Amino acid sequence: MKKFIMLSTIAIGLLSCSVNEKPEFLRIENIKIVESTSEHITLSADAFFLNPNDIGGELKSEGIKVFVNDEEMTTISSESFEVPAKEEFSIPLQANIPSKRILNTNTLESVFNSILNQKIKVQYLGVIEYKVLGFSHTYDIDRTEDVKIKL
């Protein structure tokens, strides 16, 4: 009888939690150059979501491509991030680009123009996956922004 009551309590608790809809992808913000050395350039951005559900889940970014001045520079993959219930949250997207990669592109002229204009065009393109209780959904990410270069 004791086991039945415990099992019933757990079942009712799980059934009262709703997973009505997937978390909503809101935006990508704060694209910026975090570090710039002779060896690499580190870019960061934040992907914002809103989870309307009573339970969380996990998000994972895998294979998000980073383009600088329309040239593919690197691919981002990350560990899973815990999704909080009934809350707006963000996950960081960080990319390390070897400086040689930028200088070896066919668009060296566009890099020089970027330095003169003190801006580079950065694009994040790929997919973020959400998983909860066997349910999964993917979000297409495509965000382009001009980022100021601090000289």
N, CA and C atoms as a LAMMPS dump frame, in Angstrom:
ITEM: TIMESTEP
0
ITEM: NUMBER OF ATOMS
453
ITEM: BOX BOUNDS ff ff ff
-5.0000000000000000e+02 5.0000000000000000e+02
-5.0000000000000000e+02 5.0000000000000000e+02
-5.0000000000000000e+02 5.0000000000000000e+02
ITEM: ATOMS id mol type element x y z
1 1 1 N 0.813 -1.185 0
2 1 2 C 0 0 0
3 1 3 C 0.869 1.266 0
4 2 1 N 1.946 1.224 0.76
5 2 2 C 2.846 2.355 0.847
6 2 3 C 3.474 2.645 -0.523
7 3 1 N 3.861 1.571 -1.218
8 3 2 C 4.462 1.729 -2.545
9 3 3 C 3.456 2.31 -3.532
10 4 1 N 2.205 1.875 -3.423
11 4 2 C 1.162 2.377 -4.31
12 4 3 C 0.95 3.881 -4.111
13 5 1 N 0.941 4.33 -2.875
14 5 2 C 0.753 5.755 -2.577
15 5 3 C 1.93 6.564 -3.113
16 6 1 N 3.151 6.063 -2.914
17 6 2 C 4.335 6.768 -3.425
18 6 3 C 4.312 6.828 -4.95
19 7 1 N 4.001 5.712 -5.583
20 7 2 C 3.946 5.658 -7.04
21 7 3 C 2.849 6.578 -7.572
22 8 1 N 1.71 6.607 -6.911
23 8 2 C 0.607 7.49 -7.315
24 8 3 C 1.002 8.956 -7.184
25 9 1 N 1.688 9.299 -6.108
26 9 2 C 2.137 10.677 -5.89
27 9 3 C 3.112 11.103 -6.981
28 10 1 N 4.054 10.248 -7.322
29 10 2 C 5.026 10.549 -8.376
30 10 3 C 4.321 10.692 -9.722
31 11 1 N 3.4 9.803 -10.025
32 11 2 C 2.669 9.852 -11.293
33 11 3 C 1.839 11.131 -11.41
34 12 1 N 1.16 11.502 -10.352
35 12 2 C 0.357 12.734 -10.371
36 12 3 C 1.265 13.947 -10.529
37 13 1 N 2.396 13.925 -9.86
38 13 2 C 3.358 15.037 -9.986
39 13 3 C 3.854 15.183 -11.406
40 14 1 N 4.177 14.07 -12.047
41 14 2 C 4.657 14.128 -13.427
42 14 3 C 3.563 14.544 -14.395
43 15 1 N 2.357 14.063 -14.178
44 15 2 C 1.248 14.4 -15.071
45 15 3 C 0.806 15.845 -14.927
46 16 1 N 0.997 16.439 -13.748
47 16 2 C 0.591 17.835 -13.57
48 16 3 C 1.58 18.796 -14.213
49 17 1 N 2.792 18.346 -14.496
50 17 2 C 3.764 19.175 -15.207
51 17 3 C 3.408 19.159 -16.687
52 18 1 N 3.321 20.326 -17.269
53 18 2 C 2.919 20.361 -18.674
54 18 3 C 4.091 20.701 -19.581
55 19 1 N 4.094 20.053 -20.719
56 19 2 C 5.013 20.365 -21.794
57 19 3 C 4.117 20.706 -22.983
58 20 1 N 3.523 21.887 -22.926
59 20 2 C 2.544 22.289 -23.932
60 20 3 C 3.184 22.661 -25.258
61 21 1 N 4.331 23.287 -25.188
62 21 2 C 4.956 23.774 -26.401
63 21 3 C 6.466 23.839 -26.234
64 22 1 N 7.128 23.939 -27.347
65 22 2 C 8.59 24.029 -27.32
66 22 3 C 9.004 25.414 -26.841
67 23 1 N 10.201 25.538 -26.253
68 23 2 C 10.695 26.872 -25.93
69 23 3 C 10.796 27.705 -27.202
70 24 1 N 10.52 28.979 -27.059
71 24 2 C 10.521 29.886 -28.208
72 24 3 C 11.9 30.519 -28.368
73 25 1 N 12.473 30.413 -29.571
74 25 2 C 13.72 31.1 -29.873
75 25 3 C 13.39 32.564 -30.076
76 26 1 N 14.041 33.443 -29.303
77 26 2 C 13.734 34.862 -29.354
78 26 3 C 14.682 35.643 -30.268
79 27 1 N 15.989 35.487 -30.001
80 27 2 C 16.942 36.309 -30.744
81 27 3 C 18.38 35.899 -30.414
82 28 1 N 19.294 36.421 -31.217
83 28 2 C 20.722 36.344 -30.897
84 28 3 C 21.19 37.772 -30.711
85 29 1 N 21.861 38.024 -29.598
86 29 2 C 22.345 39.361 -29.272
87 29 3 C 23.796 39.293 -28.822
88 30 1 N 24.335 40.471 -28.627
89 30 2 C 25.664 40.634 -28.028
90 30 3 C 26.78 39.97 -28.828
91 31 1 N 26.69 40.013 -30.146
92 31 2 C 27.793 39.487 -30.946
93 31 3 C 28.947 40.464 -30.806
94 32 1 N 30.07 39.97 -30.337
95 32 2 C 31.223 40.855 -30.127
96 32 3 C 32.528 40.079 -30.182
97 33 1 N 33.591 40.821 -30.368
98 33 2 C 34.937 40.246 -30.326
99 33 3 C 35.382 40.293 -28.873
100 34 1 N 35.618 39.117 -28.287
101 34 2 C 36.008 39.026 -26.89
102 34 3 C 37.522 39.194 -26.754
103 35 1 N 38.256 38.592 -27.681
104 35 2 C 39.713 38.619 -27.616
105 35 3 C 40.269 38.589 -29.03
106 36 1 N 41.346 39.31 -29.231
107 36 2 C 42.007 39.324 -30.533
108 36 3 C 43.507 39.323 -30.304
109 37 1 N 44.154 38.231 -30.697
110 37 2 C 45.601 38.122 -30.571
111 37 3 C 46.171 37.78 -31.942
112 38 1 N 47.478 37.652 -32.01
113 38 2 C 48.1 37.292 -33.287
114 38 3 C 47.78 35.843 -33.664
115 39 1 N 47.342 35.026 -32.697
116 39 2 C 47.049 33.62 -32.95
117 39 3 C 45.576 33.341 -33.246
118 40 1 N 44.675 34.041 -32.556
119 40 2 C 43.256 33.769 -32.763
120 40 3 C 42.393 34.979 -32.419
121 41 1 N 41.161 34.924 -32.916
122 41 2 C 40.134 35.907 -32.594
123 41 3 C 38.983 35.134 -31.968
124 42 1 N 38.51 35.584 -30.815
125 42 2 C 37.399 34.925 -30.134
126 42 3 C 36.159 35.794 -30.245
127 43 1 N 35.107 35.219 -30.84
128 43 2 C 33.811 35.883 -30.967
129 43 3 C 32.839 35.249 -29.993
130 44 1 N 31.929 36.055 -29.454
131 44 2 C 30.894 35.491 -28.595
132 44 3 C 29.545 36.104 -28.957
133 45 1 N 28.487 35.372 -28.617
134 45 2 C 27.113 35.825 -28.811
135 45 3 C 26.24 35.091 -27.81
136 46 1 N 25.046 35.596 -27.598
137 46 2 C 24.082 34.962 -26.705
138 46 3 C 22.813 34.653 -27.487
139 47 1 N 22.341 33.4 -27.407
140 47 2 C 21.078 32.989 -28.018
141 47 3 C 20.03 32.974 -26.915
142 48 1 N 18.948 33.752 -27.087
143 48 2 C 17.903 33.891 -26.072
144 48 3 C 16.684 33.049 -26.427
145 49 1 N 16.11 32.404 -25.387
146 49 2 C 14.936 31.549 -25.523
147 49 3 C 13.962 31.868 -24.4
148 50 1 N 12.695 31.485 -24.586
149 50 2 C 11.68 31.581 -23.542
150 50 3 C 11.016 30.219 -23.424
151 51 1 N 11.076 29.625 -22.227
152 51 2 C 10.455 28.325 -21.988
153 51 3 C 9.14 28.531 -21.233
154 52 1 N 7.971 28.329 -21.874
155 52 2 C 6.684 28.52 -21.204
156 52 3 C 6.233 27.29 -20.416
157 53 1 N 6.976 26.194 -20.47
158 53 2 C 6.568 24.926 -19.862
159 53 3 C 6.898 24.856 -18.375
160 54 1 N 6.216 23.929 -17.691
161 54 2 C 6.428 23.718 -16.262
162 54 3 C 7.702 22.942 -15.961
163 55 1 N 8.269 22.309 -16.97
164 55 2 C 9.519 21.568 -16.765
165 55 3 C 10.556 22.06 -17.757
166 56 1 N 11.807 21.818 -17.415
167 56 2 C 12.91 22.252 -18.266
168 56 3 C 13.242 21.209 -19.314
169 57 1 N 14.469 21.144 -19.661
170 57 2 C 14.962 20.216 -20.663
171 57 3 C 16.417 20.54 -20.914
172 58 1 N 16.878 20.291 -22.142
173 58 2 C 18.247 20.654 -22.456
174 58 3 C 18.354 21.135 -23.898
175 59 1 N 19.273 22.065 -24.108
176 59 2 C 19.577 22.591 -25.431
177 59 3 C 21.012 22.246 -25.765
178 60 1 N 21.244 21.958 -27.036
179 60 2 C 22.589 21.659 -27.476
180 60 3 C 22.801 22.298 -28.842
181 61 1 N 23.901 23.017 -28.964
182 61 2 C 24.231 23.601 -30.268
183 61 3 C 25.318 22.741 -30.892
184 62 1 N 25.07 22.345 -32.107
185 62 2 C 26.035 21.491 -32.793
186 62 3 C 26.102 21.888 -34.255
187 63 1 N 27.287 22.19 -34.707
188 63 2 C 27.474 22.49 -36.121
189 63 3 C 27.027 23.871 -36.537
190 64 1 N 27.053 24.848 -35.618
191 64 2 C 26.734 26.215 -36.01
192 64 3 C 27.97 26.8 -36.68
193 65 1 N 27.796 27.226 -37.917
194 65 2 C 28.915 27.769 -38.68
195 65 3 C 29.024 29.266 -38.432
196 66 1 N 30.271 29.739 -38.348
197 66 2 C 30.525 31.157 -38.162
198 66 3 C 31.206 31.68 -39.419
199 67 1 N 30.606 32.731 -39.991
200 67 2 C 31.143 33.368 -41.187
201 67 3 C 31.63 34.766 -40.819
202 68 1 N 32.776 35.145 -41.349
203 68 2 C 33.279 36.498 -41.2
204 68 3 C 33.442 37.061 -42.602
205 69 1 N 32.775 38.189 -42.862
206 69 2 C 32.78 38.804 -44.197
207 69 3 C 32.448 37.78 -45.278
208 70 1 N 31.4 36.983 -45.025
209 70 2 C 30.86 35.984 -45.962
210 70 3 C 31.777 34.793 -46.223
211 71 1 N 32.827 34.621 -45.449
212 71 2 C 33.716 33.464 -45.571
213 71 3 C 33.559 32.591 -44.333
214 72 1 N 33.321 31.278 -44.523
215 72 2 C 33.187 30.366 -43.384
216 72 3 C 34.522 30.263 -42.662
217 73 1 N 34.488 30.49 -41.338
218 73 2 C 35.71 30.508 -40.544
219 73 3 C 35.837 29.322 -39.607
220 74 1 N 34.746 28.933 -38.963
221 74 2 C 34.813 27.852 -37.981
222 74 3 C 33.413 27.315 -37.734
223 75 1 N 33.341 26.212 -36.97
224 75 2 C 32.069 25.604 -36.586
225 75 3 C 32.035 25.478 -35.069
226 76 1 N 30.898 25.811 -34.484
227 76 2 C 30.729 25.741 -33.03
228 76 3 C 29.937 24.493 -32.671
229 77 1 N 30.414 23.768 -31.679
230 77 2 C 29.656 22.696 -31.032
231 77 3 C 29.845 22.892 -29.537
232 78 1 N 28.822 22.624 -28.76
233 78 2 C 28.938 22.861 -27.323
234 78 3 C 28.311 21.728 -26.532
235 79 1 N 28.538 21.781 -25.237
236 79 2 C 27.901 20.834 -24.329
237 79 3 C 26.429 21.213 -24.185
238 80 1 N 25.663 20.326 -23.587
239 80 2 C 24.24 20.599 -23.353
240 80 3 C 24.071 21.673 -22.286
241 81 1 N 23.005 22.472 -22.431
242 81 2 C 22.663 23.493 -21.463
243 81 3 C 21.321 23.153 -20.861
244 82 1 N 21.201 23.277 -19.545
245 82 2 C 19.938 23.029 -18.857
246 82 3 C 18.964 24.161 -19.146
247 83 1 N 17.729 23.798 -19.462
248 83 2 C 16.67 24.767 -19.749
249 83 3 C 15.835 24.938 -18.487
250 84 1 N 15.749 26.157 -17.955
251 84 2 C 14.914 26.37 -16.776
252 84 3 C 13.432 26.405 -17.149
253 85 1 N 12.584 26.03 -16.205
254 85 2 C 11.134 26.029 -16.435
255 85 3 C 10.578 27.446 -16.315
256 86 1 N 9.61 27.765 -17.184
257 86 2 C 8.875 29.038 -17.15
258 86 3 C 9.785 30.249 -16.997
259 87 1 N 10.767 30.362 -17.873
260 87 2 C 11.728 31.446 -17.735
261 87 3 C 12.373 31.781 -19.077
262 88 1 N 12.778 33.046 -19.227
263 88 2 C 13.614 33.439 -20.366
264 88 3 C 15.058 33.165 -19.967
265 89 1 N 15.826 32.635 -20.896
266 89 2 C 17.212 32.288 -20.595
267 89 3 C 18.057 32.446 -21.854
268 90 1 N 19.359 32.413 -21.684
269 90 2 C 20.256 32.508 -22.836
270 90 3 C 21.34 31.453 -22.729
271 91 1 N 21.87 31.077 -23.882
272 91 2 C 23.017 30.18 -23.91
273 91 3 C 24.122 30.892 -24.684
274 92 1 N 25.362 30.723 -24.239
275 92 2 C 26.47 31.395 -24.927
276 92 3 C 26.898 30.62 -26.169
277 93 1 N 27.269 31.355 -27.187
278 93 2 C 27.838 30.78 -28.403
279 93 3 C 29.198 31.435 -28.58
280 94 1 N 30.265 30.662 -28.452
281 94 2 C 31.613 31.226 -28.539
282 94 3 C 32.402 30.508 -29.616
283 95 1 N 33.139 31.288 -30.397
284 95 2 C 33.919 30.737 -31.503
285 95 3 C 35.344 31.27 -31.455
286 96 1 N 36.305 30.363 -31.609
287 96 2 C 37.712 30.738 -31.735
288 96 3 C 38.115 30.567 -33.189
289 97 1 N 38.561 31.648 -33.795
290 97 2 C 38.958 31.63 -35.198
291 97 3 C 40.448 31.889 -35.274
292 98 1 N 41.203 30.968 -35.867
293 98 2 C 42.633 31.227 -36.032
294 98 3 C 42.85 32.469 -36.906
295 99 1 N 43.734 33.356 -36.473
296 99 2 C 44.013 34.583 -37.231
297 99 3 C 44.495 34.263 -38.633
298 100 1 N 45.251 33.191 -38.781
299 100 2 C 45.742 32.783 -40.096
300 100 3 C 44.584 32.482 -41.04
301 101 1 N 43.494 31.96 -40.493
302 101 2 C 42.323 31.617 -41.311
303 101 3 C 41.748 32.877 -41.964
304 102 1 N 41.686 33.961 -41.218
305 102 2 C 41.163 35.209 -41.767
306 102 3 C 42.11 35.76 -42.827
307 103 1 N 43.403 35.69 -42.562
308 103 2 C 44.383 36.241 -43.497
309 103 3 C 44.574 35.366 -44.732
310 104 1 N 44.206 34.085 -44.657
311 104 2 C 44.37 33.187 -45.794
312 104 3 C 43.149 33.127 -46.697
313 105 1 N 42.113 33.875 -46.377
314 105 2 C 40.909 33.828 -47.206
315 105 3 C 41.127 34.586 -48.504
316 106 1 N 40.248 34.354 -49.445
317 106 2 C 40.305 35.049 -50.733
318 106 3 C 39.831 36.49 -50.621
319 107 1 N 39.318 36.85 -49.469
320 107 2 C 38.758 38.191 -49.322
321 107 3 C 39.649 39.064 -48.451
322 108 1 N 40.937 39.003 -48.687
323 108 2 C 41.863 39.82 -47.913
324 108 3 C 41.515 41.303 -48.061
325 109 1 N 41.044 41.677 -49.239
326 109 2 C 40.635 43.063 -49.478
327 109 3 C 39.482 43.446 -48.558
328 110 1 N 38.519 42.533 -48.361
329 110 2 C 37.386 42.85 -47.483
330 110 3 C 37.831 42.952 -46.026
331 111 1 N 38.87 42.172 -45.643
332 111 2 C 39.401 42.276 -44.28
333 111 3 C 40.016 43.654 -44.081
334 112 1 N 40.794 44.119 -45.064
335 112 2 C 41.388 45.456 -44.964
336 112 3 C 40.313 46.533 -44.931
337 113 1 N 39.277 46.369 -45.751
338 113 2 C 38.162 47.32 -45.713
339 113 3 C 37.485 47.308 -44.349
340 114 1 N 37.367 46.128 -43.753
341 114 2 C 36.769 46.021 -42.425
342 114 3 C 37.6 46.754 -41.39
343 115 1 N 38.92 46.621 -41.508
344 115 2 C 39.803 47.301 -40.557
345 115 3 C 39.677 48.813 -40.729
346 116 1 N 39.634 49.278 -41.974
347 116 2 C 39.484 50.71 -42.226
348 116 3 C 38.146 51.225 -41.718
349 117 1 N 37.085 50.448 -41.921
350 117 2 C 35.749 50.847 -41.466
351 117 3 C 35.512 50.525 -39.998
352 118 1 N 36.426 49.802 -39.395
353 118 2 C 36.35 49.353 -38.001
354 118 3 C 35.122 48.493 -37.732
355 119 1 N 34.714 47.703 -38.741
356 119 2 C 33.592 46.774 -38.59
357 119 3 C 33.878 45.512 -39.394
358 120 1 N 33.404 44.374 -38.863
359 120 2 C 33.415 43.138 -39.633
360 120 3 C 31.998 42.567 -39.619
361 121 1 N 31.659 41.863 -40.666
362 121 2 C 30.337 41.233 -40.779
363 121 3 C 30.462 39.814 -40.234
364 122 1 N 29.677 39.497 -39.202
365 122 2 C 29.709 38.182 -38.565
366 122 3 C 28.338 37.532 -38.716
367 123 1 N 28.335 36.26 -39.133
368 123 2 C 27.082 35.52 -39.29
369 123 3 C 27.178 34.189 -38.565
370 124 1 N 26.139 33.874 -37.776
371 124 2 C 25.981 32.567 -37.144
372 124 3 C 24.895 31.839 -37.921
373 125 1 N 25.188 30.622 -38.403
374 125 2 C 24.243 29.868 -39.223
375 125 3 C 24.284 28.398 -38.804
376 126 1 N 23.154 27.847 -38.388
377 126 2 C 23.131 26.443 -37.981
378 126 3 C 21.863 26.079 -37.242
379 127 1 N 21.986 25.101 -36.339
380 127 2 C 20.828 24.528 -35.648
381 127 3 C 21.132 24.364 -34.162
382 128 1 N 20.139 24.666 -33.321
383 128 2 C 20.184 24.363 -31.893
384 128 3 C 19.06 23.381 -31.626
385 129 1 N 19.352 22.31 -30.867
386 129 2 C 18.362 21.256 -30.618
387 129 3 C 17.894 21.292 -29.165
388 130 1 N 16.568 21.161 -28.973
389 130 2 C 15.941 21.113 -27.652
390 130 3 C 15.42 19.707 -27.407
391 131 1 N 15.692 19.152 -26.209
392 131 2 C 15.215 17.814 -25.845
393 131 3 C 14.601 17.845 -24.458
394 132 1 N 13.435 17.15 -24.337
395 132 2 C 12.803 16.949 -23.036
396 132 3 C 11.881 15.732 -23.133
397 133 1 N 12.006 14.818 -22.194
398 133 2 C 11.141 13.644 -22.073
399 133 3 C 10.909 12.927 -23.409
400 134 1 N 11.956 12.732 -24.17
401 134 2 C 11.84 12.027 -25.439
402 134 3 C 11.36 12.886 -26.596
403 135 1 N 10.986 14.123 -26.327
404 135 2 C 10.526 15.063 -27.337
405 135 3 C 11.715 15.92 -27.754
406 136 1 N 11.87 16.188 -29.044
407 136 2 C 12.953 17.07 -29.473
408 136 3 C 12.462 18 -30.576
409 137 1 N 13.115 19.144 -30.655
410 137 2 C 12.804 20.136 -31.676
411 137 3 C 14.083 20.875 -32.034
412 138 1 N 14.214 21.279 -33.297
413 138 2 C 15.394 22.029 -33.71
414 138 3 C 14.998 23.461 -34.054
415 139 1 N 15.936 24.367 -33.813
416 139 2 C 15.775 25.781 -34.129
417 139 3 C 16.814 26.152 -35.167
418 140 1 N 16.371 26.735 -36.257
419 140 2 C 17.296 27.226 -37.265
420 140 3 C 17.81 28.592 -36.83
421 141 1 N 19.123 28.736 -36.832
422 141 2 C 19.77 29.977 -36.427
423 141 3 C 20.393 30.609 -37.664
424 142 1 N 20.078 31.865 -37.907
425 142 2 C 20.678 32.619 -39.007
426 142 3 C 20.677 34.084 -38.597
427 143 1 N 21.786 34.528 -38.054
428 143 2 C 21.888 35.908 -37.565
429 143 3 C 23.156 36.539 -38.084
430 144 1 N 23.036 37.723 -38.7
431 144 2 C 24.172 38.461 -39.233
432 144 3 C 24.208 39.822 -38.569
433 145 1 N 25.41 40.255 -38.213
434 145 2 C 25.554 41.543 -37.558
435 145 3 C 26.917 42.127 -37.884
436 146 1 N 26.975 43.458 -38.004
437 146 2 C 28.245 44.157 -38.15
438 146 3 C 28.808 44.397 -36.76
439 147 1 N 30.025 43.936 -36.523
440 147 2 C 30.659 44.035 -35.214
441 147 3 C 31.777 45.057 -35.282
442 148 1 N 31.811 45.955 -34.327
443 148 2 C 32.845 46.995 -34.287
444 148 3 C 34.184 46.387 -33.862
445 149 1 N 35.234 46.823 -34.531
446 149 2 C 36.594 46.405 -34.19
447 149 3 C 37.211 47.518 -33.365
448 150 1 N 37.748 47.157 -32.219
449 150 2 C 38.418 48.148 -31.369
450 150 3 C 39.901 48.106 -31.688
451 151 1 N 40.408 49.218 -32.172
452 151 2 C 41.835 49.305 -32.505
453 151 3 C 42.608 49.992 -31.416
